[in-house]
């Protein structure tokens, strides 16, 4: 049985959850993947067993039936995209795949990465993992905010970033916008196109929407 290790609130594991959800797949209702929620508040990712499997102590991690361990979010998403569902969110041909890759990398490295960097260097819970440098925070947020203008323009007259269907680039951009709220960056305050895009994506893929369903009560 394959195993997918996640936490449902952090951006990187949310990539995998949203990718599957965009294909109409409920991660908790898959026959061949056992989903294991890692409690970061309890530092489960630092346990001996988890560290032995993934020395980076990060999620998502996907382990395959043959023992292969994928411990990078992009690698996990590439695998899930190719194996599950009919259409690809990575692009349907070589040109589209290149376009999605380009947009995804800009969204990741200019927006999501910079906001995550600012969070790592400002949040008390990250002090045990990072030698925090408070001076990184403001420039990182400013760089992310500056890059939003590129996507505001890219979305002019378009529902999604590449073609007429949701792609992995849209997922990463949405996660960047959503994570920005933790640093008081309003995802709907940087242009009408971004606001429209965020509202549409958030309606489908918010943390609340993709939370694990509560067990049904049973009458004894």
Rosetta constraint file for C-alpha pairs under 8 A:
AtomPair CA 1 CA 32 HARMONIC 5.78 0.50
AtomPair CA 1 CA 33 HARMONIC 6.09 0.50
AtomPair CA 1 CA 34 HARMONIC 6.78 0.50
AtomPair CA 1 CA 64 HARMONIC 7.23 0.50
AtomPair CA 1 CA 65 HARMONIC 5.74 0.50
AtomPair CA 2 CA 32 HARMONIC 6.14 0.50
AtomPair CA 2 CA 33 HARMONIC 4.70 0.50
AtomPair CA 2 CA 34 HARMONIC 6.11 0.50
AtomPair CA 2 CA 62 HARMONIC 7.09 0.50
AtomPair CA 2 CA 63 HARMONIC 5.54 0.50
AtomPair CA 2 CA 64 HARMONIC 4.73 0.50
AtomPair CA 2 CA 65 HARMONIC 5.52 0.50
AtomPair CA 3 CA 33 HARMONIC 5.36 0.50
AtomPair CA 3 CA 34 HARMONIC 4.69 0.50
AtomPair CA 3 CA 35 HARMONIC 5.85 0.50
AtomPair CA 3 CA 36 HARMONIC 6.98 0.50
AtomPair CA 3 CA 61 HARMONIC 7.94 0.50
AtomPair CA 3 CA 62 HARMONIC 5.65 0.50
AtomPair CA 3 CA 63 HARMONIC 5.21 0.50
AtomPair CA 3 CA 64 HARMONIC 6.88 0.50
AtomPair CA 4 CA 33 HARMONIC 6.61 0.50
AtomPair CA 4 CA 34 HARMONIC 6.19 0.50
AtomPair CA 4 CA 35 HARMONIC 4.86 0.50
AtomPair CA 4 CA 36 HARMONIC 6.02 0.50
AtomPair CA 4 CA 60 HARMONIC 6.92 0.50
AtomPair CA 4 CA 61 HARMONIC 5.75 0.50
AtomPair CA 4 CA 62 HARMONIC 4.54 0.50
AtomPair CA 4 CA 63 HARMONIC 6.62 0.50
AtomPair CA 5 CA 35 HARMONIC 6.08 0.50
AtomPair CA 5 CA 36 HARMONIC 4.79 0.50
AtomPair CA 5 CA 37 HARMONIC 5.92 0.50
AtomPair CA 5 CA 38 HARMONIC 6.52 0.50
AtomPair CA 5 CA 59 HARMONIC 6.27 0.50
AtomPair CA 5 CA 60 HARMONIC 5.42 0.50
AtomPair CA 5 CA 61 HARMONIC 5.04 0.50
AtomPair CA 5 CA 62 HARMONIC 6.37 0.50
AtomPair CA 6 CA 13 HARMONIC 5.48 0.50
AtomPair CA 6 CA 35 HARMONIC 7.40 0.50
AtomPair CA 6 CA 36 HARMONIC 6.33 0.50
AtomPair CA 6 CA 37 HARMONIC 5.13 0.50
AtomPair CA 6 CA 38 HARMONIC 5.82 0.50
AtomPair CA 6 CA 59 HARMONIC 5.44 0.50
AtomPair CA 6 CA 60 HARMONIC 4.91 0.50
AtomPair CA 6 CA 61 HARMONIC 6.98 0.50
AtomPair CA 7 CA 13 HARMONIC 6.24 0.50
AtomPair CA 7 CA 14 HARMONIC 7.75 0.50
AtomPair CA 7 CA 37 HARMONIC 5.42 0.50
AtomPair CA 7 CA 38 HARMONIC 5.43 0.50
AtomPair CA 7 CA 39 HARMONIC 6.80 0.50
AtomPair CA 7 CA 40 HARMONIC 7.46 0.50
AtomPair CA 7 CA 59 HARMONIC 7.05 0.50
AtomPair CA 7 CA 60 HARMONIC 7.59 0.50
AtomPair CA 8 CA 13 HARMONIC 6.62 0.50
AtomPair CA 8 CA 14 HARMONIC 6.03 0.50
AtomPair CA 8 CA 37 HARMONIC 7.62 0.50
AtomPair CA 8 CA 207 HARMONIC 6.90 0.50
AtomPair CA 8 CA 210 HARMONIC 7.78 0.50
AtomPair CA 8 CA 211 HARMONIC 6.79 0.50
AtomPair CA 9 CA 13 HARMONIC 7.84 0.50
AtomPair CA 9 CA 14 HARMONIC 6.80 0.50
AtomPair CA 9 CA 207 HARMONIC 6.27 0.50
AtomPair CA 10 CA 14 HARMONIC 6.22 0.50
AtomPair CA 11 CA 15 HARMONIC 6.47 0.50
AtomPair CA 11 CA 175 HARMONIC 6.00 0.50
AtomPair CA 11 CA 176 HARMONIC 7.83 0.50
AtomPair CA 11 CA 179 HARMONIC 7.11 0.50
AtomPair CA 12 CA 16 HARMONIC 7.54 0.50
AtomPair CA 12 CA 59 HARMONIC 7.02 0.50
AtomPair CA 12 CA 60 HARMONIC 6.70 0.50
AtomPair CA 12 CA 73 HARMONIC 5.86 0.50
AtomPair CA 13 CA 17 HARMONIC 6.73 0.50
AtomPair CA 13 CA 59 HARMONIC 5.88 0.50
AtomPair CA 13 CA 60 HARMONIC 4.73 0.50
AtomPair CA 13 CA 73 HARMONIC 6.70 0.50
AtomPair CA 14 CA 18 HARMONIC 5.95 0.50
AtomPair CA 14 CA 175 HARMONIC 7.93 0.50
AtomPair CA 15 CA 19 HARMONIC 5.99 0.50
AtomPair CA 15 CA 73 HARMONIC 7.20 0.50
AtomPair CA 15 CA 77 HARMONIC 7.20 0.50
AtomPair CA 15 CA 171 HARMONIC 6.67 0.50
AtomPair CA 15 CA 172 HARMONIC 7.01 0.50
AtomPair CA 15 CA 175 HARMONIC 7.78 0.50
AtomPair CA 16 CA 20 HARMONIC 6.31 0.50
AtomPair CA 16 CA 60 HARMONIC 7.71 0.50
AtomPair CA 16 CA 73 HARMONIC 7.30 0.50
AtomPair CA 16 CA 76 HARMONIC 7.11 0.50
AtomPair CA 16 CA 77 HARMONIC 5.54 0.50
AtomPair CA 16 CA 80 HARMONIC 7.61 0.50
AtomPair CA 17 CA 21 HARMONIC 6.14 0.50
AtomPair CA 17 CA 27 HARMONIC 6.62 0.50
AtomPair CA 17 CA 210 HARMONIC 7.37 0.50
AtomPair CA 18 CA 22 HARMONIC 5.90 0.50
AtomPair CA 18 CA 171 HARMONIC 7.01 0.50
AtomPair CA 18 CA 205 HARMONIC 6.21 0.50
AtomPair CA 18 CA 210 HARMONIC 7.89 0.50
AtomPair CA 19 CA 23 HARMONIC 6.78 0.50
AtomPair CA 19 CA 77 HARMONIC 7.16 0.50
AtomPair CA 19 CA 81 HARMONIC 7.34 0.50
AtomPair CA 19 CA 89 HARMONIC 7.38 0.50
AtomPair CA 19 CA 168 HARMONIC 7.14 0.50
AtomPair CA 19 CA 171 HARMONIC 7.35 0.50
AtomPair CA 20 CA 24 HARMONIC 6.54 0.50
AtomPair CA 20 CA 25 HARMONIC 5.07 0.50
AtomPair CA 20 CA 26 HARMONIC 6.80 0.50
AtomPair CA 20 CA 27 HARMONIC 6.79 0.50
AtomPair CA 20 CA 80 HARMONIC 7.45 0.50
AtomPair CA 20 CA 81 HARMONIC 7.66 0.50
AtomPair CA 20 CA 84 HARMONIC 7.78 0.50
AtomPair CA 20 CA 85 HARMONIC 7.98 0.50
AtomPair CA 21 CA 25 HARMONIC 4.93 0.50
AtomPair CA 21 CA 26 HARMONIC 5.94 0.50
AtomPair CA 21 CA 27 HARMONIC 7.54 0.50
AtomPair CA 21 CA 205 HARMONIC 7.69 0.50
AtomPair CA 22 CA 166 HARMONIC 7.76 0.50
AtomPair CA 23 CA 85 HARMONIC 5.93 0.50
AtomPair CA 23 CA 86 HARMONIC 7.81 0.50
AtomPair CA 23 CA 87 HARMONIC 7.53 0.50
AtomPair CA 24 CA 85 HARMONIC 7.97 0.50
AtomPair CA 25 CA 29 HARMONIC 7.70 0.50
AtomPair CA 25 CA 30 HARMONIC 7.72 0.50
AtomPair CA 25 CA 85 HARMONIC 7.65 0.50
AtomPair CA 26 CA 30 HARMONIC 6.82 0.50
AtomPair CA 27 CA 33 HARMONIC 7.98 0.50
AtomPair CA 27 CA 35 HARMONIC 7.35 0.50
AtomPair CA 28 CA 34 HARMONIC 7.91 0.50
AtomPair CA 28 CA 35 HARMONIC 6.65 0.50
AtomPair CA 28 CA 212 HARMONIC 7.23 0.50
AtomPair CA 30 CA 34 HARMONIC 7.70 0.50
AtomPair CA 38 CA 44 HARMONIC 5.98 0.50
AtomPair CA 38 CA 45 HARMONIC 6.55 0.50
AtomPair CA 39 CA 43 HARMONIC 6.37 0.50
AtomPair CA 39 CA 44 HARMONIC 5.50 0.50
AtomPair CA 39 CA 45 HARMONIC 7.37 0.50
AtomPair CA 40 CA 44 HARMONIC 5.81 0.50
AtomPair CA 40 CA 45 HARMONIC 6.33 0.50
AtomPair CA 43 CA 47 HARMONIC 7.17 0.50
AtomPair CA 44 CA 50 HARMONIC 7.47 0.50
AtomPair CA 45 CA 50 HARMONIC 5.79 0.50
AtomPair CA 45 CA 51 HARMONIC 6.84 0.50
AtomPair CA 45 CA 57 HARMONIC 5.22 0.50
AtomPair CA 45 CA 58 HARMONIC 6.71 0.50
AtomPair CA 46 CA 50 HARMONIC 6.56 0.50
AtomPair CA 46 CA 51 HARMONIC 5.95 0.50
AtomPair CA 46 CA 57 HARMONIC 6.00 0.50
AtomPair CA 47 CA 51 HARMONIC 5.99 0.50
AtomPair CA 48 CA 52 HARMONIC 6.04 0.50
AtomPair CA 49 CA 53 HARMONIC 6.51 0.50
AtomPair CA 50 CA 54 HARMONIC 6.00 0.50
AtomPair CA 50 CA 55 HARMONIC 7.65 0.50
AtomPair CA 50 CA 57 HARMONIC 7.01 0.50
AtomPair CA 51 CA 55 HARMONIC 4.52 0.50
AtomPair CA 51 CA 56 HARMONIC 7.07 0.50
AtomPair CA 51 CA 57 HARMONIC 5.68 0.50
AtomPair CA 53 CA 69 HARMONIC 7.56 0.50
AtomPair CA 54 CA 58 HARMONIC 7.18 0.50
AtomPair CA 54 CA 61 HARMONIC 7.64 0.50
AtomPair CA 54 CA 69 HARMONIC 7.98 0.50
AtomPair CA 54 CA 71 HARMONIC 6.63 0.50
AtomPair CA 58 CA 71 HARMONIC 7.39 0.50
AtomPair CA 59 CA 71 HARMONIC 6.88 0.50
AtomPair CA 59 CA 72 HARMONIC 7.60 0.50
AtomPair CA 59 CA 73 HARMONIC 7.46 0.50
AtomPair CA 60 CA 71 HARMONIC 6.28 0.50
AtomPair CA 60 CA 72 HARMONIC 6.75 0.50
AtomPair CA 60 CA 73 HARMONIC 5.86 0.50
AtomPair CA 60 CA 76 HARMONIC 7.31 0.50
AtomPair CA 61 CA 69 HARMONIC 6.99 0.50
AtomPair CA 61 CA 70 HARMONIC 5.61 0.50
AtomPair CA 61 CA 71 HARMONIC 4.44 0.50
AtomPair CA 61 CA 72 HARMONIC 6.85 0.50
AtomPair CA 61 CA 73 HARMONIC 7.58 0.50
AtomPair CA 61 CA 76 HARMONIC 7.08 0.50
AtomPair CA 62 CA 69 HARMONIC 5.91 0.50
AtomPair CA 62 CA 70 HARMONIC 5.09 0.50
AtomPair CA 62 CA 71 HARMONIC 6.52 0.50
AtomPair CA 62 CA 76 HARMONIC 6.29 0.50
AtomPair CA 63 CA 67 HARMONIC 6.25 0.50
AtomPair CA 63 CA 68 HARMONIC 5.65 0.50
AtomPair CA 63 CA 69 HARMONIC 4.53 0.50
AtomPair CA 63 CA 70 HARMONIC 6.23 0.50
AtomPair CA 64 CA 68 HARMONIC 5.18 0.50
AtomPair CA 64 CA 69 HARMONIC 6.54 0.50
AtomPair CA 70 CA 75 HARMONIC 6.40 0.50
AtomPair CA 70 CA 76 HARMONIC 5.99 0.50
AtomPair CA 71 CA 75 HARMONIC 7.37 0.50
AtomPair CA 71 CA 76 HARMONIC 7.09 0.50
AtomPair CA 72 CA 76 HARMONIC 6.13 0.50
AtomPair CA 73 CA 77 HARMONIC 6.06 0.50
AtomPair CA 74 CA 78 HARMONIC 6.06 0.50
AtomPair CA 75 CA 79 HARMONIC 6.27 0.50
AtomPair CA 76 CA 80 HARMONIC 6.22 0.50
AtomPair CA 77 CA 81 HARMONIC 5.88 0.50
AtomPair CA 78 CA 82 HARMONIC 6.30 0.50
AtomPair CA 78 CA 90 HARMONIC 7.62 0.50
AtomPair CA 79 CA 83 HARMONIC 6.14 0.50
AtomPair CA 80 CA 84 HARMONIC 5.69 0.50
AtomPair CA 81 CA 85 HARMONIC 7.20 0.50
AtomPair CA 81 CA 88 HARMONIC 5.92 0.50
AtomPair CA 81 CA 89 HARMONIC 6.74 0.50
AtomPair CA 81 CA 90 HARMONIC 7.26 0.50
AtomPair CA 82 CA 88 HARMONIC 6.88 0.50
AtomPair CA 87 CA 92 HARMONIC 7.53 0.50
AtomPair CA 88 CA 92 HARMONIC 6.05 0.50
AtomPair CA 88 CA 167 HARMONIC 7.93 0.50
AtomPair CA 89 CA 166 HARMONIC 6.68 0.50
AtomPair CA 89 CA 167 HARMONIC 4.38 0.50
AtomPair CA 89 CA 168 HARMONIC 5.37 0.50
AtomPair CA 90 CA 96 HARMONIC 7.94 0.50
AtomPair CA 90 CA 97 HARMONIC 5.65 0.50
AtomPair CA 90 CA 100 HARMONIC 6.29 0.50
AtomPair CA 90 CA 101 HARMONIC 7.57 0.50
AtomPair CA 90 CA 167 HARMONIC 5.99 0.50
AtomPair CA 90 CA 168 HARMONIC 5.63 0.50
AtomPair CA 91 CA 95 HARMONIC 7.93 0.50
AtomPair CA 91 CA 96 HARMONIC 4.85 0.50
AtomPair CA 91 CA 97 HARMONIC 4.10 0.50
AtomPair CA 91 CA 98 HARMONIC 7.74 0.50
AtomPair CA 91 CA 99 HARMONIC 7.95 0.50
AtomPair CA 91 CA 100 HARMONIC 6.38 0.50
AtomPair CA 91 CA 167 HARMONIC 6.99 0.50
AtomPair CA 92 CA 96 HARMONIC 6.13 0.50
AtomPair CA 92 CA 97 HARMONIC 6.59 0.50
AtomPair CA 93 CA 97 HARMONIC 5.98 0.50
AtomPair CA 94 CA 98 HARMONIC 6.24 0.50
AtomPair CA 95 CA 99 HARMONIC 6.26 0.50
AtomPair CA 96 CA 100 HARMONIC 6.06 0.50
AtomPair CA 96 CA 162 HARMONIC 7.37 0.50
AtomPair CA 96 CA 163 HARMONIC 7.93 0.50
AtomPair CA 97 CA 101 HARMONIC 6.03 0.50
AtomPair CA 98 CA 102 HARMONIC 6.13 0.50
AtomPair CA 99 CA 103 HARMONIC 6.25 0.50
AtomPair CA 99 CA 162 HARMONIC 6.79 0.50
AtomPair CA 100 CA 104 HARMONIC 5.84 0.50
AtomPair CA 100 CA 162 HARMONIC 6.37 0.50
AtomPair CA 100 CA 167 HARMONIC 6.80 0.50
AtomPair CA 100 CA 168 HARMONIC 6.75 0.50
AtomPair CA 100 CA 169 HARMONIC 5.56 0.50
AtomPair CA 101 CA 105 HARMONIC 6.05 0.50
AtomPair CA 101 CA 169 HARMONIC 7.12 0.50
AtomPair CA 102 CA 106 HARMONIC 6.41 0.50
AtomPair CA 103 CA 107 HARMONIC 6.18 0.50
AtomPair CA 103 CA 161 HARMONIC 7.43 0.50
AtomPair CA 103 CA 169 HARMONIC 5.57 0.50
AtomPair CA 104 CA 108 HARMONIC 5.95 0.50
AtomPair CA 104 CA 168 HARMONIC 6.71 0.50
AtomPair CA 104 CA 169 HARMONIC 4.08 0.50
AtomPair CA 104 CA 170 HARMONIC 7.50 0.50
AtomPair CA 104 CA 172 HARMONIC 6.28 0.50
AtomPair CA 104 CA 173 HARMONIC 7.33 0.50
AtomPair CA 105 CA 109 HARMONIC 5.85 0.50
AtomPair CA 105 CA 110 HARMONIC 7.93 0.50
AtomPair CA 105 CA 169 HARMONIC 7.85 0.50
AtomPair CA 106 CA 110 HARMONIC 5.47 0.50
AtomPair CA 106 CA 111 HARMONIC 7.41 0.50
AtomPair CA 107 CA 111 HARMONIC 5.29 0.50
AtomPair CA 107 CA 112 HARMONIC 6.38 0.50
AtomPair CA 107 CA 169 HARMONIC 7.15 0.50
AtomPair CA 107 CA 172 HARMONIC 6.25 0.50
AtomPair CA 107 CA 173 HARMONIC 5.23 0.50
AtomPair CA 107 CA 176 HARMONIC 7.22 0.50
AtomPair CA 108 CA 112 HARMONIC 4.83 0.50
AtomPair CA 108 CA 113 HARMONIC 5.62 0.50
AtomPair CA 108 CA 172 HARMONIC 6.29 0.50
AtomPair CA 108 CA 173 HARMONIC 7.19 0.50
AtomPair CA 108 CA 176 HARMONIC 7.37 0.50
AtomPair CA 109 CA 113 HARMONIC 4.95 0.50
AtomPair CA 109 CA 114 HARMONIC 6.75 0.50
AtomPair CA 110 CA 114 HARMONIC 6.12 0.50
AtomPair CA 110 CA 143 HARMONIC 6.87 0.50
AtomPair CA 110 CA 144 HARMONIC 5.54 0.50
AtomPair CA 110 CA 147 HARMONIC 6.21 0.50
AtomPair CA 111 CA 115 HARMONIC 6.21 0.50
AtomPair CA 111 CA 143 HARMONIC 7.45 0.50
AtomPair CA 111 CA 144 HARMONIC 4.26 0.50
AtomPair CA 111 CA 145 HARMONIC 7.24 0.50
AtomPair CA 111 CA 147 HARMONIC 6.56 0.50
AtomPair CA 111 CA 148 HARMONIC 7.40 0.50
AtomPair CA 111 CA 173 HARMONIC 7.65 0.50
AtomPair CA 111 CA 176 HARMONIC 5.79 0.50
AtomPair CA 111 CA 177 HARMONIC 7.94 0.50
AtomPair CA 112 CA 116 HARMONIC 6.09 0.50
AtomPair CA 112 CA 144 HARMONIC 7.40 0.50
AtomPair CA 112 CA 172 HARMONIC 7.47 0.50
AtomPair CA 112 CA 173 HARMONIC 7.43 0.50
AtomPair CA 112 CA 175 HARMONIC 7.05 0.50
AtomPair CA 112 CA 176 HARMONIC 4.25 0.50
AtomPair CA 112 CA 177 HARMONIC 7.69 0.50
AtomPair CA 112 CA 179 HARMONIC 7.43 0.50
AtomPair CA 112 CA 180 HARMONIC 7.98 0.50
AtomPair CA 113 CA 117 HARMONIC 6.02 0.50
AtomPair CA 114 CA 118 HARMONIC 6.19 0.50
AtomPair CA 114 CA 140 HARMONIC 4.96 0.50
AtomPair CA 114 CA 141 HARMONIC 6.35 0.50
AtomPair CA 114 CA 143 HARMONIC 7.07 0.50
AtomPair CA 114 CA 144 HARMONIC 5.89 0.50
AtomPair CA 115 CA 119 HARMONIC 6.18 0.50
AtomPair CA 115 CA 140 HARMONIC 6.41 0.50
AtomPair CA 115 CA 141 HARMONIC 5.75 0.50
AtomPair CA 115 CA 144 HARMONIC 6.58 0.50
AtomPair CA 115 CA 176 HARMONIC 7.37 0.50
AtomPair CA 115 CA 179 HARMONIC 7.27 0.50
AtomPair CA 115 CA 180 HARMONIC 6.28 0.50
AtomPair CA 115 CA 183 HARMONIC 7.50 0.50
AtomPair CA 116 CA 120 HARMONIC 6.09 0.50
AtomPair CA 116 CA 179 HARMONIC 7.83 0.50
AtomPair CA 117 CA 121 HARMONIC 6.33 0.50
AtomPair CA 117 CA 136 HARMONIC 7.70 0.50
AtomPair CA 117 CA 137 HARMONIC 7.32 0.50
AtomPair CA 117 CA 140 HARMONIC 6.88 0.50
AtomPair CA 118 CA 122 HARMONIC 6.21 0.50
AtomPair CA 118 CA 136 HARMONIC 6.39 0.50
AtomPair CA 118 CA 137 HARMONIC 4.29 0.50
AtomPair CA 118 CA 138 HARMONIC 7.27 0.50
AtomPair CA 118 CA 140 HARMONIC 5.75 0.50
AtomPair CA 118 CA 141 HARMONIC 6.41 0.50
AtomPair CA 118 CA 183 HARMONIC 7.92 0.50
AtomPair CA 119 CA 123 HARMONIC 5.66 0.50
AtomPair CA 119 CA 137 HARMONIC 7.37 0.50
AtomPair CA 119 CA 182 HARMONIC 7.75 0.50
AtomPair CA 119 CA 183 HARMONIC 7.07 0.50
AtomPair CA 120 CA 126 HARMONIC 5.47 0.50
AtomPair CA 120 CA 127 HARMONIC 7.63 0.50
AtomPair CA 120 CA 130 HARMONIC 6.86 0.50
AtomPair CA 120 CA 132 HARMONIC 7.15 0.50
AtomPair CA 121 CA 126 HARMONIC 7.20 0.50
AtomPair CA 121 CA 127 HARMONIC 7.54 0.50
AtomPair CA 121 CA 130 HARMONIC 7.18 0.50
AtomPair CA 121 CA 131 HARMONIC 7.68 0.50
AtomPair CA 121 CA 132 HARMONIC 4.53 0.50
AtomPair CA 121 CA 133 HARMONIC 5.64 0.50
AtomPair CA 121 CA 134 HARMONIC 5.72 0.50
AtomPair CA 121 CA 136 HARMONIC 6.83 0.50
AtomPair CA 121 CA 137 HARMONIC 6.36 0.50
AtomPair CA 122 CA 126 HARMONIC 7.70 0.50
AtomPair CA 122 CA 132 HARMONIC 7.05 0.50
AtomPair CA 122 CA 133 HARMONIC 7.96 0.50
AtomPair CA 122 CA 134 HARMONIC 6.20 0.50
AtomPair CA 122 CA 137 HARMONIC 6.73 0.50
AtomPair CA 123 CA 127 HARMONIC 7.12 0.50
AtomPair CA 126 CA 130 HARMONIC 6.01 0.50
AtomPair CA 127 CA 131 HARMONIC 6.49 0.50
AtomPair CA 127 CA 132 HARMONIC 6.23 0.50
AtomPair CA 133 CA 137 HARMONIC 7.78 0.50
AtomPair CA 135 CA 139 HARMONIC 7.65 0.50
AtomPair CA 136 CA 140 HARMONIC 6.06 0.50
AtomPair CA 137 CA 141 HARMONIC 6.30 0.50
AtomPair CA 138 CA 142 HARMONIC 6.10 0.50
AtomPair CA 139 CA 143 HARMONIC 6.09 0.50
AtomPair CA 140 CA 144 HARMONIC 6.37 0.50
AtomPair CA 141 CA 145 HARMONIC 6.20 0.50
AtomPair CA 141 CA 183 HARMONIC 7.93 0.50
AtomPair CA 142 CA 146 HARMONIC 6.10 0.50
AtomPair CA 143 CA 147 HARMONIC 6.37 0.50
AtomPair CA 144 CA 148 HARMONIC 6.64 0.50
AtomPair CA 145 CA 149 HARMONIC 7.65 0.50
AtomPair CA 145 CA 185 HARMONIC 7.91 0.50
AtomPair CA 147 CA 151 HARMONIC 7.26 0.50
AtomPair CA 148 CA 152 HARMONIC 6.21 0.50
AtomPair CA 148 CA 190 HARMONIC 6.97 0.50
AtomPair CA 149 CA 153 HARMONIC 6.32 0.50
AtomPair CA 149 CA 190 HARMONIC 7.31 0.50
AtomPair CA 149 CA 191 HARMONIC 7.87 0.50
AtomPair CA 150 CA 154 HARMONIC 6.19 0.50
AtomPair CA 151 CA 155 HARMONIC 6.01 0.50
AtomPair CA 151 CA 194 HARMONIC 7.22 0.50
AtomPair CA 152 CA 156 HARMONIC 6.65 0.50
AtomPair CA 152 CA 190 HARMONIC 7.52 0.50
AtomPair CA 152 CA 191 HARMONIC 6.10 0.50
AtomPair CA 152 CA 192 HARMONIC 7.67 0.50
AtomPair CA 152 CA 193 HARMONIC 5.56 0.50
AtomPair CA 152 CA 194 HARMONIC 5.44 0.50
AtomPair CA 153 CA 193 HARMONIC 7.84 0.50
AtomPair CA 154 CA 158 HARMONIC 7.68 0.50
AtomPair CA 154 CA 161 HARMONIC 6.53 0.50
AtomPair CA 155 CA 159 HARMONIC 6.60 0.50
AtomPair CA 155 CA 160 HARMONIC 6.53 0.50
AtomPair CA 155 CA 161 HARMONIC 6.05 0.50
AtomPair CA 155 CA 193 HARMONIC 5.87 0.50
AtomPair CA 155 CA 194 HARMONIC 7.21 0.50
AtomPair CA 156 CA 193 HARMONIC 6.22 0.50
AtomPair CA 158 CA 164 HARMONIC 7.65 0.50
AtomPair CA 159 CA 164 HARMONIC 6.92 0.50
AtomPair CA 159 CA 165 HARMONIC 7.96 0.50
AtomPair CA 159 CA 197 HARMONIC 7.04 0.50
AtomPair CA 160 CA 164 HARMONIC 6.30 0.50
AtomPair CA 160 CA 165 HARMONIC 6.36 0.50
AtomPair CA 160 CA 166 HARMONIC 5.89 0.50
AtomPair CA 160 CA 167 HARMONIC 7.64 0.50
AtomPair CA 160 CA 170 HARMONIC 6.59 0.50
AtomPair CA 160 CA 197 HARMONIC 7.65 0.50
AtomPair CA 161 CA 166 HARMONIC 7.74 0.50
AtomPair CA 161 CA 167 HARMONIC 7.61 0.50
AtomPair CA 161 CA 169 HARMONIC 6.95 0.50
AtomPair CA 161 CA 170 HARMONIC 6.27 0.50
AtomPair CA 162 CA 166 HARMONIC 7.59 0.50
AtomPair CA 162 CA 167 HARMONIC 6.89 0.50
AtomPair CA 162 CA 169 HARMONIC 7.84 0.50
AtomPair CA 166 CA 170 HARMONIC 6.21 0.50
AtomPair CA 166 CA 171 HARMONIC 7.88 0.50
AtomPair CA 167 CA 171 HARMONIC 6.74 0.50
AtomPair CA 168 CA 172 HARMONIC 6.35 0.50
AtomPair CA 169 CA 173 HARMONIC 6.18 0.50
AtomPair CA 170 CA 174 HARMONIC 6.00 0.50
AtomPair CA 171 CA 175 HARMONIC 6.23 0.50
AtomPair CA 172 CA 176 HARMONIC 6.21 0.50
AtomPair CA 173 CA 177 HARMONIC 6.28 0.50
AtomPair CA 174 CA 178 HARMONIC 6.03 0.50
AtomPair CA 174 CA 197 HARMONIC 7.98 0.50
AtomPair CA 174 CA 198 HARMONIC 6.21 0.50
AtomPair CA 174 CA 201 HARMONIC 6.69 0.50
AtomPair CA 174 CA 202 HARMONIC 7.75 0.50
AtomPair CA 175 CA 179 HARMONIC 5.86 0.50
AtomPair CA 176 CA 180 HARMONIC 6.12 0.50
AtomPair CA 177 CA 181 HARMONIC 7.27 0.50
AtomPair CA 177 CA 185 HARMONIC 7.94 0.50
AtomPair CA 177 CA 186 HARMONIC 7.83 0.50
AtomPair CA 177 CA 187 HARMONIC 5.09 0.50
AtomPair CA 177 CA 198 HARMONIC 7.21 0.50
AtomPair CA 178 CA 187 HARMONIC 6.61 0.50
AtomPair CA 178 CA 198 HARMONIC 7.95 0.50
AtomPair CA 179 CA 183 HARMONIC 7.65 0.50
AtomPair CA 180 CA 184 HARMONIC 6.38 0.50
AtomPair CA 180 CA 185 HARMONIC 4.89 0.50
AtomPair CA 180 CA 186 HARMONIC 6.92 0.50
AtomPair CA 180 CA 187 HARMONIC 6.94 0.50
AtomPair CA 181 CA 185 HARMONIC 5.06 0.50
AtomPair CA 181 CA 186 HARMONIC 5.89 0.50
AtomPair CA 181 CA 187 HARMONIC 7.04 0.50
AtomPair CA 186 CA 190 HARMONIC 7.70 0.50
AtomPair CA 187 CA 194 HARMONIC 7.32 0.50
AtomPair CA 187 CA 195 HARMONIC 6.49 0.50
AtomPair CA 187 CA 198 HARMONIC 6.84 0.50
AtomPair CA 188 CA 192 HARMONIC 7.41 0.50
AtomPair CA 188 CA 194 HARMONIC 6.45 0.50
AtomPair CA 188 CA 195 HARMONIC 4.12 0.50
AtomPair CA 188 CA 196 HARMONIC 7.77 0.50
AtomPair CA 188 CA 198 HARMONIC 7.07 0.50
AtomPair CA 189 CA 195 HARMONIC 6.95 0.50
AtomPair CA 190 CA 194 HARMONIC 6.63 0.50
AtomPair CA 190 CA 195 HARMONIC 7.24 0.50
AtomPair CA 191 CA 195 HARMONIC 6.22 0.50
AtomPair CA 192 CA 196 HARMONIC 6.09 0.50
AtomPair CA 193 CA 197 HARMONIC 6.10 0.50
AtomPair CA 194 CA 198 HARMONIC 5.94 0.50
AtomPair CA 195 CA 199 HARMONIC 6.15 0.50
AtomPair CA 196 CA 200 HARMONIC 6.25 0.50
AtomPair CA 197 CA 201 HARMONIC 6.23 0.50
AtomPair CA 198 CA 202 HARMONIC 5.81 0.50
AtomPair CA 199 CA 203 HARMONIC 6.07 0.50
AtomPair CA 200 CA 204 HARMONIC 6.92 0.50
AtomPair CA 201 CA 205 HARMONIC 5.89 0.50
AtomPair CA 201 CA 206 HARMONIC 7.65 0.50
AtomPair CA 202 CA 206 HARMONIC 4.85 0.50
AtomPair CA 203 CA 209 HARMONIC 7.89 0.50
AtomPair CA 204 CA 209 HARMONIC 6.75 0.50
AtomPair CA 205 CA 209 HARMONIC 5.84 0.50
AtomPair CA 205 CA 210 HARMONIC 6.31 0.50
AtomPair CA 206 CA 210 HARMONIC 6.41 0.50
AtomPair CA 207 CA 211 HARMONIC 5.94 0.50
